[in-house]
Amino acid sequence: MQDIAGREIRQRCYPKSEMYLPIAVQKQPQINAAVAEVVNEFSPWVKYMRFDIGQDWSGGWAIFFRVMLSDDAVRNRLGDVATRVMWRTTDRLDLPNLGLFPYFDFRSESERQAA
């Protein structure tokens, strides 16, 4: 192939890249079970927990947890409950072996209703 001036144009060929997915994508039933155990363990303070698996701002694979706490837990025990939920969740899931970095977002019931 040549350009307008008759010079040879080199075509660049990029190797096909395969999309890498963490093993956690295949283990969602186990993740769901572990999350349900954590919610049951910390009931009534934890109302529910949801998660998404995706890439974070740096391109690394991550699991994003959204945790709904009772208003009582937020008023009286936020630090304790949040810390225990994070530790128990990461302990149950063994996230380094799943190839995921955890992110937690805690909200109260009243915050959800106001939004």
C-alpha positions in Angstrom: 0.0 0.0 0.0 1.3 3.5 -0.8 0.5 7.0 0.2 -0.1 10.0 -2.2 3.6 10.6 -2.6 4.2 6.9 -3.5 5.9 6.0 -0.3 5.3 2.6 1.2 2.8 2.6 4.1 3.4 0.1 6.8 0.3 -1.4 8.1 0.4 -1.9 11.8 -0.9 -5.1 13.1 -1.9 -5.4 16.7 -2.3 -8.7 18.3 -5.8 -9.6 19.4 -6.1 -9.1 23.1 -8.3 -11.4 25.1 -10.3 -9.8 27.8 -9.2 -11.0 31.2 -12.1 -11.7 33.6 -11.5 -12.5 37.2 -12.4 -15.9 38.5 -15.0 -14.2 40.6 -17.3 -13.8 37.6 -17.6 -17.5 37.5 -18.1 -17.7 41.3 -21.1 -15.4 41.7 -23.2 -18.1 43.4 -20.5 -18.5 46.1 -20.3 -14.7 46.5 -24.1 -14.4 46.8 -24.0 -17.1 49.5 -21.2 -15.3 51.5 -23.0 -12.0 51.2 -26.2 -13.5 52.5 -24.3 -15.0 55.4 -22.8 -11.6 56.3 -26.3 -9.9 56.1 -27.8 -12.6 58.4 -24.9 -12.4 60.9 -25.3 -8.6 61.2 -29.0 -8.4 61.1 -30.8 -6.1 62.2 -28.0 -3.6 61.6 -27.4 -4.6 58.0 -30.6 -4.5 56.0 -29.1 -5.7 52.7 -25.9 -5.9 50.7 -25.6 -5.7 46.9 -22.5 -5.9 44.7 -21.1 -5.3 41.2 -17.9 -6.7 39.7 -16.1 -4.3 37.4 -13.0 -2.3 36.9 -12.0 0.5 39.2 -10.5 3.8 38.3 -7.0 2.2 37.8 -8.3 -0.5 35.5 -7.9 -3.2 38.1 -10.8 -5.6 38.9 -12.8 -4.8 41.9 -16.0 -5.7 43.7 -18.2 -2.8 44.7 -20.4 -3.4 47.7 -23.4 -1.3 48.6 -24.5 -1.9 52.2 -27.8 -0.6 53.6 -27.6 -0.1 57.3 -30.4 0.6 59.8 -30.7 4.1 61.1 -30.0 2.8 64.6 -26.7 1.2 63.4 -25.6 4.5 61.8 -26.5 6.6 64.8 -25.1 4.4 67.5 -22.6 1.9 66.1 -21.5 3.0 62.6 -17.7 2.5 63.1 -18.1 -0.9 64.7 -20.7 -2.3 62.3 -19.0 -1.0 59.2 -15.6 -2.3 60.3 -17.0 -5.7 61.2 -19.0 -6.0 57.9 -15.9 -5.2 55.9 -13.7 -7.6 57.7 -16.2 -10.5 57.7 -17.0 -10.0 54.0 -13.4 -10.0 52.9 -12.7 -12.9 55.2 -15.6 -15.0 53.8 -14.8 -14.3 50.2 -11.0 -14.5 50.1 -10.9 -11.6 47.7 -7.2 -11.7 46.8 -7.6 -15.3 45.4 -10.6 -14.0 43.4 -8.6 -11.3 41.9 -10.7 -8.5 43.3 -10.1 -5.3 45.3 -13.1 -4.5 47.6 -14.8 -1.1 47.8 -17.6 -0.5 50.3 -20.3 2.1 50.3 -22.5 2.4 53.4 -25.8 4.2 53.5 -28.6 4.4 56.0 -32.3 3.7 55.4 -33.1 7.4 55.9 -30.4 8.4 53.3 -32.0 6.1 50.8 -35.5 7.5 51.4 -34.2 11.1 51.0 -32.5 10.3 47.7 
